[in-house]
Amino acid sequence: MDKEIKGKMILVCQSLMRMLELAFEGFRRPSEESFKEAEEFEDKIHQYSSELTSFIISQSPSSEKEWVKPYLSIASTLDRMAYSIEGILDRVRGKSENHIVFSDQAVKELNVVFQEAMRLLENLPNLITTQDRLLARRIGEEGRSMLKISDGYSEVHEERLIDGICVPKHSPIYLGIIESLKGVVVHTLAVSGKIVSLSPKS
């Protein structure tokens, strides 16, 4: 993989990581400062992502258009990950502004999914650098496991609604955060697979 493309991809990933960390911070200890910093990272990510896409296109030989498609696919997937994180931030901000309180179990579940999504995302810069197939395989296995766990949390949440532990009007925010975090995991897995597909065949 081209060294400059790697560097620009890593910059986007690092910004996504920081934005997700700020979303988690806003979930645990909401503050205007964390939300403001997160908004600044939204702008940075869109800037870096646009620069990445433009650079990839500029490096594409006119006679080899197929060369550029996998790189553009990675850039597009990183873009979609940014929108997933923006969805998390919107819901976390809404939770804070409307003074919504989740049950202890819901908070515990979201903490687990947040931390796992961050941990998986943190692997991408290393994977971009090394294109290590074993690392990609581990990301895939752990990510798929987390998606199953997240689906289980959504089902348990429905049971809490039936039992009256959770408030129905708060349910869309909880489920929205879960689904957006699943989006981060899904896009991380997609990027991981695409990066490995560009590595030299062993």
DOTORBA-667620 format. One line per 8 residues: number of its first residue (from 1); their letters; for each residue x, y, z of C-alpha. Coordinates in pm, 1 decimal, decimal comma, m for minus. Layout:
NUM = a = X Y Z; ...;
//
This chain:
1 = mdkeikgk = 0,0 0,0 0,0; 122,7 349,7 m85,7; 299,9 509,0 213,4; 122,9 843,6 181,4; m218,0 678,9 150,3; m139,1 477,0 464,1; m50,4 794,9 650,8; m372,1 970,3 550,0;
9 = milvcqsl = m582,9 665,5 638,2; m419,7 645,0 980,1; m491,9 1015,0 1038,0; m861,4 955,2 965,7; m865,9 649,1 1195,0; m698,3 837,2 1480,4; m955,0 1116,6 1450,4; m1238,9 863,4 1449,4;
17 = mrmlelaf = m1091,1 703,8 1761,3; m1077,2 1037,3 1940,8; m1431,8 1124,1 1839,0; m1558,4 789,9 1971,0; m1367,0 843,5 2296,5; m1536,1 1182,7 2334,2; m1876,0 1024,7 2268,7; m1804,3 773,5 2545,0;
25 = egfrrpse = m1691,4 1053,3 2773,9; m2013,9 1238,7 2696,4; m2211,4 926,6 2782,6; m2036,1 874,6 3116,7; m1976,1 1234,6 3223,7; m2157,3 1473,1 2987,9; m2011,5 1821,6 2961,6; m2034,5 2104,3 2712,9;
33 = esfkeaee = m1656,3 2087,2 2668,6; m1656,7 1723,8 2555,4; m1945,7 1783,3 2314,5; m1774,6 2091,1 2171,8; m1447,0 1904,5 2120,4; m1637,3 1620,5 1954,9; m1795,4 1866,1 1711,4; m1449,4 1996,4 1624,4;
41 = fedkihqy = m1338,2 1640,8 1547,5; m1643,5 1591,9 1325,2; m1517,5 1878,2 1109,4; m1160,7 1744,3 1113,0; m1271,2 1396,2 1009,5; m1468,8 1526,6 713,2; m1168,4 1737,9 611,7; m919,8 1450,7 644,9;
49 = sseltsfi = m1157,3 1209,8 470,9; m1205,2 1447,8 179,4; m828,4 1494,7 152,5; m779,3 1116,5 158,6; m1029,9 1060,4 m120,8; m884,4 1340,7 m333,7; m530,5 1211,1 m283,2; m627,4 854,2 m374,8;
57 = isqspsse = m786,6 976,4 m696,9; m481,9 1189,9 m777,4; m256,3 884,8 m745,3; m464,6 669,4 m978,7; m297,0 604,2 m1316,0; m546,8 683,7 m1592,4; m478,0 345,2 m1749,5; m537,8 153,2 m1425,0;
65 = kewvkpyl = m872,3 267,9 m1286,8; m929,7 m64,2 m1111,0; m627,6 9,4 m890,4; m805,0 294,3 m715,0; m1135,5 121,1 m631,4; m1026,9 m73,7 m318,5; m869,5 240,6 m170,4; m1179,1 448,6 m240,7;
73 = siastldr = m1389,2 173,1 m83,6; m1184,5 197,8 237,8; m1217,9 576,9 239,9; m1595,0 546,8 188,3; m1626,8 296,4 472,9; m1435,5 527,6 706,4; m1681,4 801,1 607,2; m1973,7 579,6 703,9;
81 = maysiegi = m1805,1 505,4 1035,6; m1789,6 880,2 1100,8; m2165,6 904,8 1046,0; m2221,7 617,9 1290,6; m2019,6 801,7 1555,5; m2208,7 1124,2 1482,1; m2528,9 927,6 1545,8; m2391,2 819,0 1884,1;
89 = ldrvrgks = m2301,6 1176,7 1972,0; m2646,2 1307,0 1875,3; m2816,0 1054,3 2102,4; m2571,9 1102,5 2389,9; m2620,2 1478,0 2363,9; m2997,9 1432,2 2360,2; m2978,9 1204,5 2663,7; m2785,7 1472,6 2852,1;
97 = enhivfsd = m3002,5 1768,4 2746,3; m3324,6 1586,3 2834,8; m3186,3 1451,8 3164,9; m3261,2 1093,3 3065,6; m3143,6 827,8 3310,8; m3082,4 468,6 3200,4; m3110,0 166,8 3429,3; m2785,2 42,9 3582,2;
105 = qavkelnv = m2796,4 m262,5 3356,3; m2840,8 m51,0 3042,0; m2542,4 164,6 3141,2; m2334,1 m146,8 3204,7; m2425,6 m290,4 2864,5; m2346,3 29,2 2678,0; m2013,6 59,5 2861,0; m1921,4 m287,8 2732,9;
113 = vfqeamrl = m2013,5 m210,1 2371,5; m1844,3 132,4 2377,7; m1520,1 m12,8 2514,5; m1514,9 m301,7 2267,9; m1588,9 m75,1 1970,7; m1304,1 154,4 2077,3; m1066,5 m136,2 2126,9; m1140,3 m278,1 1781,6;
121 = lenlpnli = m1106,3 62,2 1616,0; m771,5 119,6 1788,9; m632,6 m178,5 1594,1; m686,6 m21,5 1251,8; m377,8 207,1 1241,1; m155,5 m90,9 1325,8; m334,0 m303,7 1066,8; m296,0 m34,4 801,0;
129 = ttqdrlla = 76,2 m21,1 877,8; 141,3 m395,9 888,3; m143,7 m551,8 684,8; m108,2 m840,7 929,0; m355,0 m1117,1 840,0; m352,7 m1263,7 1192,8; m447,9 m925,9 1339,1; m724,8 m890,6 1080,2;
137 = rrigeegr = m854,8 m1236,1 1167,6; m861,5 m1149,6 1538,8; m1045,3 m822,8 1465,2; m1299,0 m1019,8 1262,7; m1356,9 m1285,1 1528,2; m1385,7 m1039,6 1815,6; m1599,5 m799,9 1616,5; m1849,4 m1067,5 1514,3;
145 = smlkisdg = m1866,8 m1184,8 1875,0; m1941,8 m828,6 1987,0; m2221,0 m793,5 1732,0; m2388,7 m1105,4 1875,3; m2351,6 m971,2 2228,6; m2502,3 m637,4 2119,4; m2800,5 m814,0 1964,2; m2845,5 m997,5 2294,2;
153 = ysevheer = m2844,3 m667,5 2482,1; m3122,4 m536,7 2256,3; m3332,0 m844,9 2333,4; m3274,2 m813,8 2708,4; m3370,0 m446,8 2683,2; m3708,6 m551,1 2542,0; m3757,3 m772,8 2846,8; m3680,0 m477,8 3074,5;
161 = lidgicvp = m3942,2 m274,7 2890,4; m4200,8 m548,3 2948,4; m4103,9 m567,3 3316,5; m4133,4 m189,3 3354,8; m3765,8 m142,4 3443,9; m3698,4 73,9 3136,8; m3910,3 369,8 3027,0; m4053,3 334,3 2674,3;
169 = khspiylg = m3977,5 694,0 2571,8; m3608,3 639,0 2657,5; m3588,3 317,4 2457,7; m3511,4 475,5 2116,1; m3204,0 649,7 2258,0; m3064,7 332,9 2414,7; m3130,6 127,3 2101,4; m2999,1 407,3 1879,6;
177 = iieslkgv = m2667,5 412,8 2064,7; m2641,8 32,4 2045,9; m2715,5 30,1 1671,4; m2469,2 310,8 1598,2; m2198,3 133,8 1799,8; m2272,2 m181,1 1600,9; m2222,5 33,6 1290,1; m1875,2 129,2 1413,3;
185 = vvhtlavs = m1791,6 m238,9 1464,0; m1932,6 m341,3 1124,5; m1735,8 m69,6 944,2; m1420,1 m160,5 1138,3; m1456,6 m519,9 1019,4; m1515,1 m401,8 663,1; m1205,7 m181,3 662,1; m1000,8 m461,4 815,4;
193 = gkivslsp = m1102,1 m704,4 541,7; m1034,7 m453,8 264,3; m690,4 m367,9 400,2; m590,9 m733,1 407,9; m719,2 m782,6 53,4; m456,3 m529,2 m57,3; m169,8 m709,3 117,1; 73,8 m926,5 m77,6;
201 = ks = m53,7 m1281,5 m101,3; 131,8 m1522,8 127,0;
//
